[in-house]
Amino acid sequence: MSDPKSPRGLLAANIGIGRKNERRLTGRALLYWWTLKGDLPFPRHSALPLDSGEANKGEGLWPNIFTASIRPSVEASTFVFCGAAVAEICAAPPPGRLVSSCLPSPVWDKLRYVFETTATTMKPLTASGRFVAESSRVALYRSIVLPLSEDGSAVDHVLGALSFKYVGD
């Protein structure tokens, strides 16, 4: 665990993350991002174990994780990795496709703003809302978008975590 007086330790204490029993996906994803970041301004996309057995087992955070390239622009964002839970709400198999063409419109409308703001401010942001799935079921979602950078100065990818539940289930 982090030094309780460090920014990471204060963050963990203030939002209650870092415990093994952390329930919120957004808190667990934020702690994972902080752990990857270490002393760098941002974690590198290449540091994520996307091709490893860890990501492909679908355990822990991984079903709810996605990464997207936001270069050359947020509008042209493409999925690089997409866990099974996120893929469930996508209209098409996500990797390599435009994020805007895969996610339900209400989700993309909010995430587009969050992607842009994360890239500009270089800080994690959350979003939540509701959408109607292709099955005509209403779902509530919560997400966090975290900046990634290969060169340490410009945000070129985002790491996202998204969870949802159908209303009435």
C-alpha positions in Angstrom: 0.0 0.0 0.0 1.1 3.6 -0.7 2.5 5.9 1.9 -0.6 7.5 3.5 1.0 11.0 3.1 1.7 10.6 -0.6 -0.8 11.8 -3.2 -1.6 8.2 -4.0 -2.1 7.3 -0.4 -4.3 10.4 0.2 -6.3 9.5 -2.8 -6.8 6.0 -1.6 -7.8 7.1 1.8 -10.1 9.8 0.6 -12.1 7.6 -1.8 -11.7 4.4 0.1 -9.8 2.5 -2.5 -6.9 0.1 -2.0 -8.8 -2.4 0.2 -9.1 -6.0 -1.1 -12.8 -5.7 -0.7 -13.2 -2.6 -2.9 -16.5 -3.2 -4.7 -16.7 -0.3 -7.1 -15.2 -1.0 -10.5 -14.2 2.7 -10.9 -12.2 2.6 -7.6 -10.5 -0.6 -8.6 -9.6 0.7 -12.0 -8.3 3.9 -10.6 -6.0 2.0 -8.2 -4.8 -0.2 -11.0 -4.0 2.9 -13.1 -2.1 4.5 -10.1 -0.2 1.2 -9.7 0.8 1.1 -13.4 1.7 4.9 -13.3 4.2 4.6 -10.6 6.4 7.8 -10.8 5.5 8.5 -14.5 3.0 11.2 -15.4 0.8 8.5 -17.0 1.0 4.8 -17.5 2.1 3.7 -21.0 -0.4 1.8 -23.2 2.4 -0.7 -24.0 2.7 -1.5 -20.2 -0.8 -3.0 -20.1 -0.8 -6.8 -20.3 -3.4 -6.9 -23.1 -1.9 -9.9 -24.9 -1.2 -11.8 -21.7 -3.1 -14.6 -20.2 -4.2 -12.2 -17.4 -6.3 -10.1 -19.7 -7.6 -13.0 -21.7 -8.7 -15.0 -18.7 -11.5 -12.5 -18.1 -11.0 -12.3 -14.4 -11.0 -9.3 -12.1 -11.2 -6.0 -13.9 -10.6 -7.3 -17.4 -14.2 -8.1 -18.5 -15.0 -4.4 -17.9 -11.8 -2.9 -19.3 -11.3 -1.3 -22.7 -8.5 0.7 -24.2 -8.9 3.1 -27.1 -6.5 5.0 -29.3 -7.6 8.7 -29.4 -5.2 9.7 -32.2 -5.5 11.4 -34.6 -8.7 12.6 -32.9 -11.3 11.7 -30.3 -13.9 11.4 -33.1 -11.7 8.8 -34.7 -11.1 6.8 -31.5 -10.7 3.1 -32.1 -10.9 0.2 -29.7 -7.6 -1.5 -29.1 -8.8 -3.9 -26.4 -12.3 -4.6 -25.2 -13.3 -7.0 -22.3 -16.3 -9.3 -22.7 -18.7 -7.2 -20.5 -18.0 -4.1 -22.6 -18.3 -6.0 -25.8 -21.7 -7.2 -24.7 -23.2 -3.8 -25.2 -21.4 -3.1 -28.5 -23.2 -3.3 -31.8 -20.2 -4.9 -33.5 -17.0 -6.7 -32.4 -15.0 -3.8 -30.9 -11.2 -4.2 -31.5 -10.1 -2.1 -34.4 -13.5 -0.4 -34.8 -14.5 3.2 -34.1 -15.7 3.5 -30.5 -18.6 5.7 -31.8 -19.9 2.9 -34.1 -19.8 0.2 -31.3 -21.2 1.8 -28.1 -24.8 2.8 -27.7 -25.2 6.4 -28.7 -26.0 7.7 -25.2 -22.9 6.1 -23.8 -20.7 7.4 -26.6 -22.2 10.9 -26.4 -20.9 11.1 -22.8 -17.7 9.2 -23.3 -16.7 11.4 -26.3 -16.8 14.4 -23.9 -14.9 12.4 -21.2 -12.3 11.3 -23.7 -11.7 14.9 -24.9 -11.6 16.2 -21.3 -9.3 13.5 -20.2 -6.9 14.2 -23.1 -7.0 17.9 -22.3 -6.7 17.9 -18.5 -4.6 14.7 -18.4 -6.7 13.5 -15.5 -9.1 10.6 -14.9 -12.8 11.3 -15.2 -16.0 9.4 -14.5 -19.3 9.2 -16.4 -22.6 7.5 -15.7 -26.0 7.4 -17.3 -28.5 5.1 -18.9 -29.0 3.5 -22.3 -31.4 1.2 -24.1 -29.6 -2.0 -25.2 -30.3 -3.7 -28.5 -32.5 -6.1 -26.5 -34.7 -3.1 -25.7 -33.7 -3.4 -22.0 -32.8 -0.2 -20.1 -29.4 -0.3 -18.4 -27.6 2.0 -16.0 -23.9 2.3 -16.4 -20.9 3.8 -14.6 -17.5 4.3 -16.1 -14.1 5.8 -15.6 -11.7 7.0 -18.3 -8.0 7.2 -17.5 -5.2 8.8 -19.6 -2.4 6.8 -21.1 0.7 8.1 -22.9 3.5 6.4 -24.7 5.8 9.5 -24.7 4.8 10.7 -21.2 3.6 14.1 -22.4 0.6 13.7 -24.7 -2.4 11.5 -24.0 -2.7 9.1 -27.0 -4.8 6.3 -25.5 -7.3 5.9 -22.8 -7.9 3.1 -20.4 -11.6 2.7 -19.5 -13.6 0.6 -17.2 -17.4 0.3 -17.7 -19.9 -1.6 -15.7 -23.7 -1.7 -16.3 -26.7 -3.4 -15.0 -30.1 -3.8 -16.5 -33.0 -2.1 -14.7 -35.3 -4.6 -13.2 -32.9 -7.5 -13.0 
